[in-house]
Amino acid sequence: LAACLVLLSTAVAHAEGEVVDFNLQKVAAECDALKVARGALEEKFGSQKNELEKERTDLEKRIKDINNNKKATDKQKQEVEAKNKAYAEKAQAFMRLLQADELRVRTDIDTVINTAAKELATRKGYAMIIDSAAVPYISPKFDVTNDMLTEANAVWKKMMTPESK
């Protein structure tokens, strides 16, 4: 019975089209959508990130100086603790904003890749396009990573044109 099911499922798969795979991580990392999104995130958050890093470095130096200074007063120690707490709150707020934008970018890229997979499968007659990380082994002859990257870039460009919005 099991052998019959395997043969039947194989016959159905061949009748509907080929199963191919692609490297999802490579497509996501190399697609134009991510490159543009990284630039936008850097433009939006870069200066604030640099300011926070400078503030952190200055604060760490101040903390080290206070800890090494045996004559440091309680007031000086409290000031540094208050600045450290304020910095931590500011850094957490920044990270929440950054993570929210990064999540939006990941969601947008997922949409681009899913749309690209559907369009590529329809155009080439594939029954299924799977992430190569999802299976222990698939022959390299079924790898359509480059086609998926090209398709993802085309889908993203269509999504970015004013008439498609």
Backbone bond lengths (Angstrom), bond angles and torsions (degrees), N, CA, C in turn:
res aa  C-N    CA-C-N  psi(-1)  N-CA   C-N-CA  omega(-1)  CA-C   N-CA-C  phi
1 L - - - 1.455 - - 1.534 110.24 -
2 A 1.337 116.28 -44.00 1.463 120.22 179.77 1.526 110.52 -62.80
3 A 1.320 116.92 -41.83 1.461 120.62 179.37 1.523 110.62 -63.46
4 C 1.314 116.66 -39.51 1.461 120.46 178.39 1.530 110.69 -63.69
5 L 1.339 116.73 -41.10 1.463 120.33 179.08 1.524 110.94 -64.34
6 V 1.323 117.00 -41.03 1.462 120.61 178.78 1.524 109.64 -63.38
7 L 1.325 117.31 -46.46 1.464 120.46 179.50 1.520 111.50 -63.33
8 L 1.314 116.88 -40.15 1.456 121.49 179.95 1.526 110.48 -65.97
9 S 1.329 117.27 -45.81 1.463 119.80 -179.53 1.520 110.76 -65.79
10 T 1.318 117.71 -35.12 1.461 121.39 177.10 1.524 110.01 -66.08
11 A 1.299 117.12 -42.37 1.468 121.08 179.13 1.523 110.63 -63.97
12 V 1.315 117.75 -42.08 1.462 121.47 179.00 1.526 110.09 -64.37
13 A 1.322 117.17 -43.58 1.461 121.00 179.62 1.526 110.78 -61.14
14 H 1.326 116.91 -42.67 1.458 119.78 179.78 1.521 111.41 -69.17
15 A 1.299 117.58 -32.87 1.458 120.71 -179.97 1.524 111.02 -69.66
16 E 1.316 117.95 -33.80 1.458 121.16 -175.90 1.519 112.92 -88.18
17 G 1.291 119.31 -24.09 1.459 121.46 -178.89 1.509 111.31 143.10
18 E 1.287 114.28 174.54 1.447 122.23 -175.44 1.533 111.27 -81.85
19 V 1.321 115.83 147.21 1.458 122.07 172.57 1.527 106.34 -98.12
20 V 1.340 115.87 125.79 1.456 121.00 -179.45 1.526 108.63 -126.82
21 D 1.320 114.88 167.82 1.459 118.78 179.81 1.521 110.42 -131.67
22 F 1.336 114.53 164.85 1.461 120.80 175.12 1.518 108.79 -149.68
23 N 1.317 115.49 159.90 1.452 122.07 178.99 1.527 107.85 -89.25
24 L 1.319 115.32 98.99 1.461 121.65 -176.63 1.524 111.69 -59.23
25 Q 1.327 117.01 -44.12 1.466 119.69 -178.93 1.524 111.73 -60.99
26 K 1.326 116.69 -41.15 1.456 120.29 -179.98 1.520 110.82 -66.05
27 V 1.313 117.02 -44.97 1.463 120.24 -179.73 1.525 110.33 -62.97
28 A 1.317 117.04 -45.69 1.470 120.40 -179.84 1.528 111.20 -62.87
29 A 1.322 117.22 -41.00 1.463 121.21 -176.76 1.523 113.12 -74.03
30 E 1.320 117.35 -28.35 1.460 120.40 -174.44 1.521 114.42 -104.48
31 C 1.316 117.65 -3.51 1.467 118.61 -176.63 1.531 110.71 -72.22
32 D 1.321 115.10 151.63 1.459 121.53 -179.30 1.523 111.83 -59.67
33 A 1.326 116.91 -35.03 1.462 120.69 -179.15 1.526 111.07 -57.95
34 L 1.327 117.93 -41.81 1.464 120.45 -179.65 1.528 110.68 -70.50
35 K 1.318 116.71 -39.54 1.465 119.34 179.46 1.533 110.79 -60.08
36 V 1.312 116.33 -45.15 1.461 120.36 179.66 1.528 110.26 -67.59
37 A 1.329 116.79 -41.42 1.467 120.90 -179.72 1.527 111.09 -63.30
38 R 1.321 117.14 -40.80 1.475 120.34 177.77 1.526 110.50 -60.57
39 G 1.315 115.76 -43.52 1.464 119.94 178.19 1.522 111.49 -62.00
40 A 1.335 116.12 -42.26 1.468 120.09 179.33 1.525 111.20 -65.71
41 L 1.327 116.95 -40.46 1.471 120.23 178.00 1.529 110.69 -65.48
42 E 1.308 116.52 -40.35 1.469 120.08 178.39 1.521 110.39 -64.17
43 E 1.325 115.74 -41.99 1.465 119.82 179.17 1.530 110.82 -65.09
44 K 1.313 116.28 -41.07 1.467 121.01 -177.21 1.529 112.00 -73.67
45 F 1.331 116.93 -41.69 1.460 120.49 -171.30 1.527 115.24 -112.79
46 G 1.324 118.04 -9.12 1.455 121.17 -172.60 1.516 114.64 -58.39
47 S 1.332 117.27 -48.42 1.467 118.75 -176.80 1.522 111.02 -68.28
48 Q 1.336 116.48 -37.78 1.465 119.58 178.10 1.534 110.40 -65.72
49 K 1.330 116.45 -39.39 1.468 120.79 177.99 1.529 110.09 -62.71
50 N 1.333 116.34 -44.06 1.468 120.37 179.39 1.525 111.41 -63.39
51 E 1.326 116.50 -40.55 1.466 120.31 177.97 1.529 110.92 -62.83
52 L 1.338 115.82 -43.20 1.470 119.36 179.16 1.532 111.31 -64.16
53 E 1.321 116.79 -40.29 1.465 119.89 178.66 1.530 111.02 -64.03
54 K 1.332 117.02 -40.86 1.456 120.71 177.82 1.529 109.81 -65.08
55 E 1.321 116.38 -43.69 1.467 120.33 178.74 1.527 110.95 -61.47
56 R 1.337 116.49 -41.52 1.469 120.77 178.51 1.518 111.30 -62.86
57 T 1.323 116.79 -44.99 1.465 121.45 179.56 1.531 110.56 -61.70
58 D 1.335 116.12 -46.03 1.464 120.00 178.71 1.528 111.05 -62.31
59 L 1.314 116.40 -41.88 1.464 121.08 -179.48 1.526 111.20 -65.84
60 E 1.332 116.99 -42.81 1.465 120.20 177.58 1.533 111.05 -60.42
61 K 1.328 116.19 -40.24 1.469 120.43 178.03 1.531 109.88 -64.65
62 R 1.319 116.09 -42.94 1.468 120.00 -179.91 1.534 110.78 -64.02
63 I 1.331 116.59 -42.65 1.473 120.64 178.45 1.529 110.29 -61.57
64 K 1.326 115.94 -43.70 1.467 120.43 179.49 1.529 110.45 -62.08
65 D 1.340 115.84 -43.09 1.471 119.93 178.88 1.529 111.45 -62.16
66 I 1.328 116.47 -43.36 1.478 120.74 -179.70 1.527 109.96 -64.46
67 N 1.332 115.91 -43.98 1.473 119.70 -179.02 1.525 112.47 -66.06
68 N 1.322 116.28 -31.93 1.463 120.05 179.56 1.527 113.00 -83.14
69 N 1.317 116.56 -15.93 1.460 121.46 -178.02 1.531 109.64 -92.27
70 K 1.298 115.94 107.12 1.475 120.15 -178.46 1.525 111.39 -69.57
71 K 1.315 116.78 -16.97 1.458 120.25 -179.19 1.530 112.44 -95.63
72 A 1.319 116.63 6.30 1.466 120.15 179.66 1.518 109.34 -62.78
73 T 1.311 115.15 135.69 1.474 120.00 -178.24 1.522 110.03 -83.69
74 D 1.324 114.72 163.26 1.469 119.94 176.12 1.526 110.22 -61.42
75 K 1.321 116.05 -36.98 1.468 120.22 179.29 1.533 110.12 -61.66
76 Q 1.332 118.09 -43.38 1.467 121.68 178.50 1.532 110.67 -63.41
77 K 1.317 116.20 -41.84 1.464 120.50 178.85 1.529 110.66 -63.96
78 Q 1.335 116.77 -42.10 1.467 120.65 179.38 1.531 111.31 -65.51
79 E 1.339 115.77 -38.40 1.468 119.95 177.46 1.524 110.53 -60.01
80 V 1.322 116.06 -46.66 1.461 120.64 -179.34 1.522 110.20 -64.74
81 E 1.318 118.04 -41.62 1.468 121.10 177.42 1.523 110.92 -61.60
82 A 1.337 117.22 -41.70 1.463 121.07 179.01 1.533 110.73 -64.79
83 K 1.326 116.39 -42.04 1.468 120.00 177.81 1.524 111.00 -65.16
84 N 1.319 116.74 -38.32 1.464 121.49 178.78 1.533 110.05 -64.55
85 K 1.320 116.49 -42.26 1.469 120.70 178.91 1.532 110.74 -65.17
86 A 1.323 116.71 -44.14 1.467 121.05 178.94 1.531 110.78 -62.55
87 Y 1.330 115.55 -40.69 1.461 119.84 177.74 1.528 110.49 -62.70
88 A 1.319 117.22 -45.02 1.461 121.25 -179.01 1.521 110.67 -59.93
89 E 1.322 117.57 -42.07 1.468 121.02 178.68 1.526 111.14 -65.36
90 K 1.330 116.17 -42.12 1.460 120.45 179.03 1.531 110.53 -64.54
91 A 1.328 116.43 -42.04 1.460 120.88 -179.88 1.527 111.04 -65.71
92 Q 1.331 117.57 -39.42 1.467 120.59 178.14 1.526 111.11 -65.37
93 A 1.328 117.33 -41.70 1.467 120.73 178.21 1.529 110.15 -62.59
94 F 1.317 116.29 -41.56 1.463 120.80 177.72 1.528 110.76 -61.61
95 M 1.332 116.35 -45.82 1.466 120.45 -179.20 1.530 111.39 -62.44
96 R 1.332 117.34 -37.94 1.476 119.62 177.74 1.525 110.64 -62.27
97 L 1.326 117.25 -43.64 1.471 120.76 178.91 1.526 111.05 -64.04
98 L 1.318 115.75 -45.36 1.457 120.74 -179.99 1.529 111.13 -62.63
99 Q 1.322 116.92 -45.43 1.466 120.64 -179.38 1.522 111.57 -64.34
100 A 1.319 117.55 -35.71 1.471 120.21 177.59 1.524 110.41 -64.06
101 D 1.326 117.25 -42.67 1.460 119.97 177.93 1.525 111.53 -68.90
102 E 1.326 117.61 -38.31 1.466 120.35 177.47 1.527 111.08 -63.91
103 L 1.321 117.70 -37.73 1.464 121.39 176.98 1.523 110.23 -63.80
104 R 1.329 116.77 -41.71 1.462 120.46 177.88 1.521 109.94 -61.59
105 V 1.327 117.13 -41.91 1.466 121.12 179.08 1.532 110.53 -63.18
106 R 1.337 117.08 -46.22 1.473 120.16 179.05 1.524 111.08 -60.50
107 T 1.318 116.50 -40.61 1.467 120.77 179.10 1.526 110.27 -64.46
108 D 1.333 116.80 -43.51 1.464 120.70 178.18 1.530 111.08 -62.11
109 I 1.322 117.07 -42.30 1.470 120.47 -179.60 1.526 110.54 -68.20
110 D 1.330 117.33 -37.97 1.472 120.22 174.89 1.526 110.46 -59.14
111 T 1.326 116.44 -42.66 1.468 120.86 179.00 1.521 110.53 -62.65
112 V 1.321 117.12 -43.68 1.467 121.60 179.12 1.529 109.79 -61.22
113 I 1.327 117.43 -47.37 1.466 120.55 -176.93 1.525 111.42 -67.60
114 N 1.318 117.76 -41.43 1.471 120.01 177.73 1.529 111.41 -62.94
115 T 1.323 116.60 -42.53 1.463 120.29 178.08 1.527 110.10 -64.84
116 A 1.326 116.26 -41.98 1.468 120.25 178.95 1.525 110.88 -61.79
117 A 1.327 117.47 -41.09 1.467 120.88 179.47 1.520 110.57 -62.22
118 K 1.322 116.47 -44.40 1.477 119.85 179.76 1.525 110.98 -63.40
119 E 1.335 116.44 -43.86 1.465 119.40 -178.90 1.527 111.72 -67.47
120 L 1.335 116.89 -41.89 1.460 120.07 178.51 1.526 110.62 -64.99
121 A 1.318 117.46 -43.77 1.470 121.30 179.21 1.524 110.87 -61.47
122 T 1.309 116.87 -42.66 1.466 120.60 179.81 1.523 110.76 -65.19
123 R 1.323 116.93 -46.62 1.453 121.06 -177.61 1.529 112.63 -66.79
124 K 1.346 116.89 -38.78 1.473 120.61 -176.03 1.528 113.05 -96.19
125 G 1.322 117.60 -6.99 1.458 120.39 179.21 1.517 114.60 77.56
126 Y 1.326 117.08 26.43 1.457 120.54 178.30 1.524 110.20 -76.62
127 A 1.318 115.31 140.46 1.463 120.10 176.13 1.526 110.35 -79.45
128 M 1.327 115.07 -31.41 1.452 119.17 -175.32 1.525 109.26 -157.81
129 I 1.336 115.12 140.46 1.462 121.29 171.89 1.522 105.68 -122.00
130 I 1.327 115.58 119.97 1.465 119.65 -176.52 1.524 110.95 -118.14
131 D 1.315 114.90 156.92 1.462 121.46 174.81 1.524 107.42 -74.30
132 S 1.310 116.97 128.14 1.466 120.52 -177.29 1.531 111.90 -61.55
133 A 1.323 118.00 -22.05 1.466 120.19 178.05 1.532 111.76 -73.26
134 A 1.333 116.83 -13.06 1.461 120.44 -176.43 1.530 113.83 -84.17
135 V 1.331 116.74 -10.42 1.463 119.46 -178.73 1.524 109.80 -128.51
136 P 1.317 117.26 146.67 1.466 119.55 -179.06 1.532 113.17 -64.00
137 Y 1.326 116.56 -35.55 1.459 119.26 -179.87 1.517 109.41 -156.48
138 I 1.321 114.31 138.80 1.460 121.85 168.88 1.524 106.01 -147.07
139 S 1.286 116.69 140.08 1.459 121.67 -176.41 1.532 110.28 -58.72
140 P 1.317 116.80 138.44 1.472 120.56 178.85 1.530 113.51 -58.35
141 K 1.328 117.62 -20.60 1.465 118.91 -179.43 1.534 111.68 -67.37
142 F 1.328 117.15 -14.68 1.468 120.95 179.28 1.530 112.64 -97.24
143 D 1.333 116.90 5.97 1.464 121.44 -177.95 1.531 110.65 -77.62
144 V 1.334 116.35 121.41 1.459 121.68 178.34 1.536 111.16 -119.23
145 T 1.334 115.66 29.90 1.465 120.29 -177.38 1.523 112.16 -56.01
146 N 1.326 117.44 -47.76 1.466 119.97 -178.76 1.520 111.51 -63.83
147 D 1.330 116.84 -39.48 1.469 120.42 176.45 1.531 110.66 -63.42
148 M 1.328 116.29 -40.31 1.467 120.11 179.21 1.525 110.82 -65.56
149 L 1.317 117.52 -39.39 1.460 120.48 178.89 1.523 110.25 -64.56
150 T 1.312 116.83 -44.70 1.463 121.25 177.75 1.523 110.47 -61.04
151 E 1.328 115.95 -44.63 1.465 120.90 -179.48 1.526 111.23 -65.96
152 A 1.324 117.00 -41.70 1.469 120.59 179.17 1.528 110.37 -61.86
153 N 1.321 117.04 -41.80 1.462 120.09 178.28 1.526 111.41 -64.89
154 A 1.325 116.82 -38.53 1.467 120.52 178.04 1.532 110.73 -66.81
155 V 1.318 116.86 -43.17 1.469 120.71 178.29 1.516 110.03 -61.70
156 W 1.323 116.82 -45.02 1.466 120.60 -179.26 1.526 110.47 -61.96
157 K 1.324 117.68 -42.50 1.470 120.69 179.42 1.520 110.59 -62.71
158 K 1.334 116.97 -40.04 1.474 119.82 176.76 1.528 110.27 -63.35
159 M 1.323 116.63 -40.09 1.468 120.31 -178.97 1.530 110.89 -66.89
160 M 1.318 117.44 -26.69 1.464 121.16 -175.92 1.525 113.61 -89.03
161 T 1.335 118.14 -12.60 1.462 119.44 -179.45 1.522 109.27 -71.95
162 P 1.338 117.11 142.39 1.474 120.66 -177.00 1.531 113.25 -58.31
163 E 1.325 117.37 -36.91 1.468 118.36 -178.30 1.524 113.34 -71.22
164 S 1.344 118.26 -16.84 1.471 119.84 179.10 1.522 111.88 -89.29
165 K 1.317 117.55 -6.24 1.463 120.62 -178.87 1.510 111.51 -89.58
